[in-house]
Amino acid sequence: ILLMAISAVLGNLLGYWCGIKFGSRIMNARDTWFFKKKYVYKAKEFYEKQGGSAIILARFLPLVRTFAPIVAGIVGMNFRRFLIYNIIGGFLWTGSLVTLGYLLGGNPWVKSNLEYVIVGIVILATIPVIIKSFNKKPN
């Protein structure tokens, strides 16, 4: 678990560094159908308000975990704050998944229905984000 958590933290640090390193190039590029600068400005506001929880929760959301540290670097999230939440998230993520795998791995029902268990885990991890988006106050 320790080595996996360290690897997860280092992976996010690399993403953060790439965001810092290439963020100016991205911001100097023209808007395309895939990328619009206004989304980066919205992300900056979001990271200023809830960046710590975003870094932790992103670990549990497939695809989001790939882009969260890169966006944090692009928008210039405070490095110390990023690092603290990155470490917390890395250890929570790896610790919970490895422990859950150990506890459920020997269960015969889980072995024969693994795809349902995986979908259930993804849904459980996504519920806080869905609830938060529905409770979002309009601007």
N, CA and C of each residue as an Amber inpcrd file, in Angstrom:
protein
   417
   0.8460000  -1.1960000   0.0000000   0.0000000   0.0000000   0.0000000
   0.8820000   1.2470000   0.0000000   1.9450000   1.2100000   0.7820000
   2.8350000   2.3710000   0.8630000   3.4460000   2.7000000  -0.4980000
   3.9670000   1.6940000  -1.1940000   4.5740000   1.9420000  -2.5030000
   3.5390000   2.4010000  -3.5270000   2.3510000   1.8290000  -3.4640000
   1.2910000   2.2520000  -4.3900000   0.8740000   3.6890000  -4.1090000
   0.7580000   4.0530000  -2.8360000   0.3780000   5.4170000  -2.4810000
   1.4530000   6.4060000  -2.9260000   2.6950000   6.0580000  -2.7210000
   3.7920000   6.9340000  -3.1560000   3.7590000   7.0950000  -4.6760000
   3.5060000   6.0030000  -5.3820000   3.4100000   6.0780000  -6.8480000
   2.2500000   6.9620000  -7.2810000   1.1150000   6.8440000  -6.5940000
  -0.0520000   7.6780000  -6.9240000   0.2550000   9.1520000  -6.6900000
   0.9220000   9.4480000  -5.5910000   1.2860000  10.8380000  -5.2770000
   2.2630000  11.3700000  -6.3210000   3.2640000  10.5720000  -6.6700000
   4.2390000  11.0120000  -7.6720000   3.5880000  11.2000000  -9.0420000
   2.6500000  10.3340000  -9.3830000   1.9370000  10.4830000 -10.6520000
   1.1730000  11.7920000 -10.7260000   0.4930000  12.1420000  -9.6370000
  -0.2320000  13.4180000  -9.6080000   0.7300000  14.6050000  -9.6190000
   1.8680000  14.4610000  -8.9560000   2.8690000  15.5360000  -8.9930000
   3.3670000  15.7590000 -10.4210000   3.5430000  14.6780000 -11.1670000
   3.9550000  14.8130000 -12.5590000   2.8680000  15.5320000 -13.3660000
   1.6130000  15.1780000 -13.1250000   0.5040000  15.8560000 -13.8060000
   0.4690000  17.3390000 -13.4650000   0.6650000  17.6760000 -12.1910000
   0.6910000  19.0730000 -11.7460000   1.8240000  19.8260000 -12.4510000
   3.0060000  19.1980000 -12.4890000   4.1550000  19.8210000 -13.1480000
   3.8760000  20.0500000 -14.6320000   3.2660000  19.0590000 -15.2940000
   2.9180000  19.2230000 -16.7150000   1.9390000  20.3750000 -16.9040000
   0.9940000  20.5110000 -15.9810000   0.0500000  21.6220000 -16.0450000
   0.7470000  22.9610000 -15.9380000   1.7020000  23.0540000 -15.0270000
   2.4650000  24.2970000 -14.8740000   3.3330000  24.5440000 -16.1120000
   4.0210000  23.5060000 -16.5570000   4.9720000  23.6290000 -17.6640000
   4.2930000  23.9800000 -18.9870000   3.1580000  23.3490000 -19.2740000
   2.5140000  23.5230000 -20.5670000   1.2550000  24.3810000 -20.4980000
   0.8990000  24.8350000 -19.3180000  -0.3170000  25.6340000 -19.1570000
  -0.3040000  26.9230000 -19.9500000   0.8480000  27.5870000 -19.9990000
   0.9180000  28.8470000 -20.7380000   0.7160000  28.6070000 -22.2350000
   1.2210000  27.5010000 -22.7390000   1.0090000  27.1750000 -24.1610000
  -0.4760000  26.9370000 -24.4330000  -1.0980000  26.2360000 -23.5140000
  -2.5280000  25.9550000 -23.6740000  -3.3250000  27.2460000 -23.6400000
  -2.9850000  28.1320000 -22.7240000  -3.7210000  29.3890000 -22.5830000
  -3.4580000  30.3450000 -23.7420000  -2.3380000  30.1900000 -24.4380000
  -2.0420000  31.0440000 -25.5960000  -2.6270000  30.5010000 -26.8910000
  -3.1160000  29.2780000 -26.8410000  -3.7090000  28.6700000 -28.0410000
  -5.1210000  29.2100000 -28.2520000  -5.5880000  29.0740000 -29.4960000
  -6.9510000  29.5130000 -29.7970000  -7.9610000  28.5060000 -29.2550000
  -9.1570000  28.9950000 -29.0010000 -10.2360000  28.1110000 -28.5690000
 -10.5960000  27.1490000 -29.6930000 -10.8910000  25.9160000 -29.3080000
 -11.3410000  24.9080000 -30.2660000 -12.6490000  24.3180000 -29.7440000
 -13.2150000  23.3880000 -30.4830000 -14.4450000  22.7450000 -30.0270000
 -14.1790000  21.9290000 -28.7690000 -12.9420000  21.4630000 -28.5820000
 -12.5860000  20.6200000 -27.4500000 -12.1330000  21.4350000 -26.2420000
 -11.4520000  22.5490000 -26.4840000 -10.8710000  23.3430000 -25.3990000
 -11.2780000  24.7990000 -25.5330000 -11.7950000  25.3380000 -24.4460000
 -12.1470000  26.7570000 -24.3910000 -11.5330000  27.3540000 -23.1280000
 -10.9340000  28.5320000 -23.2620000 -10.2600000  29.1760000 -22.1390000
 -11.2140000  29.4890000 -21.0020000 -12.4780000  29.7500000 -21.3360000
 -13.4330000  30.0790000 -20.2770000 -13.5630000  28.9270000 -19.2830000
 -13.3490000  27.6940000 -19.7510000 -13.4040000  26.5420000 -18.8410000
 -12.2300000  26.5650000 -17.8620000 -11.0920000  27.0300000 -18.3170000
  -9.9300000  27.1340000 -17.4390000 -10.1950000  28.1900000 -16.3600000
 -10.8110000  29.3090000 -16.7390000 -11.1180000  30.3460000 -15.7560000
 -12.1410000  29.8500000 -14.7350000 -13.1130000  29.0770000 -15.1890000
 -14.0820000  28.4860000 -14.2640000 -13.3880000  27.4810000 -13.3460000
 -12.4670000  26.7120000 -13.9030000 -11.7250000  25.7410000 -13.1010000
 -10.8790000  26.4520000 -12.0530000 -10.3080000  27.6000000 -12.4120000
  -9.5020000  28.3620000 -11.4450000 -10.3610000  28.7930000 -10.2610000
 -11.5590000  29.3010000 -10.5280000 -12.4760000  29.6760000  -9.4460000
 -12.8110000  28.4640000  -8.5880000 -13.0820000  27.3440000  -9.2380000
 -13.4350000  26.1220000  -8.5220000 -12.2850000  25.6650000  -7.6310000
 -11.0660000  25.6430000  -8.1640000  -9.9060000  25.1940000  -7.3870000
  -9.5950000  26.1450000  -6.2370000  -9.8820000  27.4410000  -6.4080000
  -9.6610000  28.3840000  -5.3130000 -10.6210000  28.1200000  -4.1620000
 -11.8490000  27.7230000  -4.5020000 -12.8590000  27.4680000  -3.4680000
 -12.7550000  26.0610000  -2.8990000 -12.6460000  25.0590000  -3.7790000
 -12.7540000  23.6720000  -3.3300000 -11.6560000  22.7850000  -3.8970000
 -10.4950000  23.3430000  -4.1340000  -9.4290000  22.5810000  -4.7660000
  -8.9800000  21.3680000  -3.9870000  -8.9260000  21.4820000  -2.6640000
  -8.4790000  20.3580000  -1.8460000  -9.3940000  19.1660000  -1.9540000
 -10.6790000  19.4040000  -1.8060000 -11.6260000  18.2890000  -1.9090000
 -11.6710000  17.7480000  -3.3290000 -11.4570000  18.6000000  -4.3170000
 -11.4410000  18.1380000  -5.7140000 -10.2750000  17.1950000  -5.9560000
  -9.1250000  17.5000000  -5.4090000  -7.9510000  16.6480000  -5.5910000
  -8.1820000  15.2900000  -4.9340000  -8.7880000  15.2840000  -3.7570000
  -9.0520000  14.0130000  -3.0650000 -10.1380000  13.2230000  -3.7720000
 -11.2700000  13.8500000  -4.0620000 -12.3810000  13.1310000  -4.6900000
 -12.0560000  12.6630000  -6.1040000 -11.2330000  13.4080000  -6.8100000
 -10.8880000  13.0300000  -8.1860000 -10.2100000  11.6680000  -8.2410000
  -9.5210000  11.3020000  -7.1840000  -8.8580000   9.9950000  -7.1410000
  -9.8430000   8.8530000  -7.3690000 -11.0530000   9.0300000  -6.8910000
 -12.0350000   7.9560000  -6.9130000 -12.9060000   7.9740000  -8.1730000
 -12.6840000   8.9410000  -9.0460000 -13.4960000   9.0620000 -10.2530000
 -12.6390000   8.7930000 -11.4900000 -12.9130000   7.6860000 -12.1670000
 -12.1280000   7.3890000 -13.3700000 -12.1960000   8.5540000 -14.3580000
 -11.1770000   8.7730000 -15.0940000 -11.0050000   9.8470000 -16.0570000
 -10.7700000  11.1970000 -15.3900000 -11.5550000  11.5390000 -14.3930000
 -11.3660000  12.8210000 -13.6990000 -10.0020000  12.8340000 -13.0210000
  -9.6010000  11.6910000 -12.4490000  -8.3160000  11.6300000 -11.7510000
  -7.1460000  11.9000000 -12.6840000  -7.3410000  11.6880000 -13.9810000
  -6.2810000  11.9460000 -14.9440000  -6.0610000  13.4440000 -15.1350000
  -7.1430000  14.1980000 -15.1770000  -7.0420000  15.6130000 -15.5230000
  -6.9720000  16.5570000 -14.3340000  -7.4240000  16.1340000 -13.1610000
  -7.4670000  17.0310000 -11.9940000  -6.1000000  17.6260000 -11.6440000
  -5.0310000  16.8410000 -11.5560000  -3.7440000  17.4600000 -11.2220000
  -3.1920000  18.3460000 -12.3400000  -3.4760000  17.9900000 -13.5860000
  -3.0130000  18.8100000 -14.7090000  -3.7070000  20.1700000 -14.6660000
  -5.0190000  20.1560000 -14.4630000  -5.7810000  21.4040000 -14.3790000
  -5.3270000  22.2180000 -13.1710000  -5.0330000  21.5370000 -12.0540000
  -4.5360000  22.2530000 -10.8710000  -3.2440000  22.9970000 -11.1900000
  -2.3900000  22.3740000 -11.9750000  -1.1500000  23.0410000 -12.3880000
  -1.4080000  24.1820000 -13.3450000  -2.3180000  23.9730000 -14.2890000
  -2.6300000  25.0220000 -15.2710000  -3.1750000  26.2630000 -14.5750000
  -4.0800000  26.0690000 -13.6210000  -4.7040000  27.2170000 -12.9620000
  -3.8480000  27.7820000 -11.8340000  -2.7040000  27.1430000 -11.5680000
  -1.7800000  27.6790000 -10.5680000  -2.2270000  27.4660000  -9.1380000
  -2.8310000  26.3120000  -8.8530000  -3.2140000  26.0020000  -7.4800000
  -1.9640000  26.0440000  -6.6050000  -2.0860000  26.5760000  -5.4170000
  -0.9800000  26.6550000  -4.4750000  -0.3370000  25.2810000  -4.3220000
   0.9840000  25.2060000  -4.5350000   1.6620000  23.9150000  -4.5420000
   1.5650000  23.2130000  -3.1990000   1.7710000  23.9310000  -2.1330000
   1.7330000  23.3120000  -0.8000000   0.3590000  22.7080000  -0.5310000
  -0.6760000  23.4590000  -0.8790000  -2.0490000  22.9670000  -0.6940000
  -2.2940000  21.7330000  -1.5700000  -1.8460000  21.8130000  -2.8300000
  -1.9760000  20.6760000  -3.7280000  -1.2650000  19.4550000  -3.1550000
  -0.0490000  19.6410000  -2.6760000   0.7480000  18.5360000  -2.1710000
   0.0780000  17.8620000  -0.9740000  -0.4350000  18.6490000  -0.0520000
  -1.0950000  18.0800000   1.1390000  -2.2930000  17.2310000   0.7270000
  -3.1640000  17.7840000  -0.1150000  -4.3550000  17.0430000  -0.5240000
  -4.0070000  15.8850000  -1.4610000  -2.9490000  16.0270000  -2.2210000
  -2.4860000  14.9450000  -3.0730000  -2.0370000  13.7590000  -2.2200000
  -1.2920000  14.0220000  -1.1700000  -0.8170000  12.9500000  -0.2830000
  -1.9950000  12.2940000   0.4330000  -2.8920000  13.1130000   0.9690000
  -4.0750000  12.5550000   1.6460000  -4.8780000  11.6920000   0.6780000
  -5.1580000  12.2290000  -0.5030000  -5.9360000  11.4910000  -1.4990000
  -5.2440000  10.2270000  -1.9570000  -3.9470000  10.2880000  -2.1620000
  -3.2000000   9.1170000  -2.6070000  -3.2630000   7.9820000  -1.5990000
  -3.1030000   8.3090000  -0.3320000  -3.1490000   7.2750000   0.6980000
  -4.5700000   6.7730000   0.9320000  -5.5590000   7.6660000   0.8910000
  -6.9500000   7.2240000   1.0370000  -7.3590000   6.3070000  -0.1140000
  -7.0090000   6.7050000  -1.3110000  -7.3940000   5.9370000  -2.5020000
  -6.7640000   4.5510000  -2.5040000  -5.4480000   4.4990000  -2.3990000
  -4.7900000   3.1950000  -2.4490000  -5.1440000   2.3540000  -1.2300000
  -5.1680000   2.9690000  -0.0680000  -5.5010000   2.2140000   1.1380000
  -6.8950000   1.6190000   1.0900000  -7.8700000   2.4170000   0.6500000
  -9.2430000   1.9220000   0.6160000  -9.4310000   0.8570000  -0.4570000
  -8.8420000   1.0500000  -1.6320000  -9.0230000   0.0650000  -2.6990000
  -8.3130000  -1.2490000  -2.4040000  -7.1110000  -1.1830000  -1.8830000
  -6.3970000  -2.4130000  -1.5560000  -7.0910000  -3.1450000  -0.4120000
  -7.5230000  -2.4190000   0.5950000  -8.2310000  -3.0380000   1.7150000
  -9.5430000  -3.6510000   1.2580000 -10.2830000  -2.9250000   0.4410000
 -11.5440000  -3.4450000  -0.0930000 -11.2970000  -4.6870000  -0.9470000
 -10.2690000  -4.6720000  -1.7540000  -9.9160000  -5.8400000  -2.5570000
  -9.5560000  -7.0330000  -1.6950000  -8.8350000  -6.7940000  -0.6330000
  -8.4500000  -7.8740000   0.2760000  -9.6740000  -8.4600000   0.9800000
 -10.5500000  -7.5800000   1.4500000 -11.7320000  -8.0490000   2.1830000
 -12.7440000  -8.7520000   1.2880000 -12.8990000  -8.2710000   0.0650000
 -13.9050000  -8.8510000  -0.8290000 -13.3520000  -9.9040000  -1.7860000
 -12.0460000  -9.9560000  -1.9320000 -11.4400000 -10.8320000  -2.9230000
 -11.7150000 -12.3020000  -2.7330000 -11.8820000 -12.7580000  -1.5220000
 -12.1280000 -14.1680000  -1.2700000 -13.5930000 -14.5540000  -1.2950000
 -14.4590000 -13.5820000  -1.4430000 -15.8970000 -13.8340000  -1.4370000
 -16.3120000 -14.4630000  -2.7690000 -16.9480000 -15.6540000  -2.7350000
 -17.3360000 -16.3170000  -3.9850000 -18.3220000 -15.4980000  -4.8230000
 -19.2620000 -14.8070000  -4.1880000 -20.2250000 -14.0050000  -4.9420000
 -19.5190000 -12.8740000  -5.6790000 -18.5700000 -12.2440000  -5.0060000
 -17.8150000 -11.1550000  -5.6270000 -17.0110000 -11.6820000  -6.8150000
 -16.4050000 -12.8470000  -6.6550000 -15.6260000 -13.4250000  -7.7580000
 -16.4860000 -13.6780000  -8.9900000 -17.7130000 -14.1550000  -8.7820000
 -18.5580000 -14.4770000  -9.9310000 -19.3230000 -13.2670000 -10.4700000
 -19.3400000 -12.1610000  -9.7300000 -20.0640000 -10.9490000 -10.1570000
 -19.1720000  -9.7120000 -10.1050000 -17.9250000  -9.8850000 -10.4440000
 -16.9470000  -8.8020000 -10.3070000 -17.3450000  -7.5450000 -11.0710000
 -17.9120000  -7.7050000 -12.2670000 -18.2830000  -6.5170000 -13.0530000
 -19.3270000  -5.6770000 -12.3300000 -20.2630000  -6.3190000 -11.6300000
 -21.2770000  -5.5730000 -10.8780000 -20.6590000  -4.8570000  -9.6700000
 -19.7030000  -5.5000000  -9.0560000 -19.0140000  -4.8900000  -7.9180000
 -18.2510000  -3.6480000  -8.3790000 -17.5770000  -3.7440000  -9.5010000
 -16.8120000  -2.6010000 -10.0260000 -17.7510000  -1.4440000 -10.3740000
 -18.8460000  -1.7440000 -11.0500000 -19.8210000  -0.7010000 -11.3960000
 -20.3860000  -0.0770000 -10.1130000 -20.6610000  -0.9000000  -9.1100000
 -21.1690000  -0.3910000  -7.8310000 -20.1850000   0.5390000  -7.1500000
 -18.9080000   0.1860000  -7.1940000 -17.8780000   1.0370000  -6.5860000
 -17.8010000   2.3740000  -7.3080000 -17.8490000   2.3520000  -8.6300000
 -17.8110000   3.5990000  -9.4040000 -19.0300000   4.4620000  -9.0760000
 -20.2050000   3.8360000  -8.9810000 -21.4240000   4.5900000  -8.6420000
 -21.3170000   5.1830000  -7.2420000 -20.8630000   4.3950000  -6.2850000
 -20.7060000   4.9140000  -4.9180000 -19.7210000   6.0740000  -4.8600000
 -18.6580000   5.9860000  -5.6330000 -17.6690000   7.0640000  -5.6470000
 -18.2020000   8.3110000  -6.3380000 -19.1430000   8.1420000  -7.2470000
 -19.6780000   9.2630000  -8.0140000 -20.8390000   9.9620000  -7.2980000
 -21.5040000   9.2880000  -6.3860000 -22.6720000   9.8610000  -5.6980000
 -22.3690000  11.2080000  -5.0420000 -21.2520000  11.3770000  -4.3090000
 -20.9990000  12.7080000  -3.7120000 -20.9230000  13.8300000  -4.7370000
 -20.3460000  13.5460000  -5.9040000 -20.2410000  14.5660000  -6.9540000
 -21.6260000  14.9050000  -7.4920000 -22.4590000  13.8980000  -7.6920000
 -23.8070000  14.1290000  -8.2000000 -24.6170000  14.9410000  -7.1960000
 -24.5450000  14.5630000  -5.9320000 -25.2750000  15.3040000  -4.8910000
 -24.8040000  16.7410000  -4.8270000 -23.4970000  16.9310000  -4.8960000
 -22.9460000  18.2900000  -4.8340000 -23.3980000  19.1200000  -6.0310000
 -23.4860000  18.5070000  -7.2060000 -23.8980000  19.2750000  -8.3850000
 -25.3750000  19.6460000  -8.3240000 -26.2050000  18.8050000  -7.7090000
 -27.6240000  19.1360000  -7.5750000 -27.8640000  20.1860000  -6.4950000
 -26.9930000  20.2260000  -5.4940000 -27.1370000  21.1910000  -4.4060000
 -26.4110000  22.4940000  -4.6920000 -25.8480000  22.6040000  -5.8890000
 -25.0980000  23.8020000  -6.2780000 -26.0320000  25.0030000  -6.3620000
 -25.5800000  26.0940000  -5.7480000 -26.3670000  27.3330000  -5.7810000
 -26.1980000  28.0030000  -7.1320000 -27.3000000  28.4850000  -7.7250000
 -27.1670000  29.1890000  -9.0090000 -26.4510000  30.5260000  -8.8280000
 -25.6800000  30.9140000  -9.8680000 -24.9340000  32.1910000  -9.8050000
 -25.8070000  33.3520000 -10.1090000
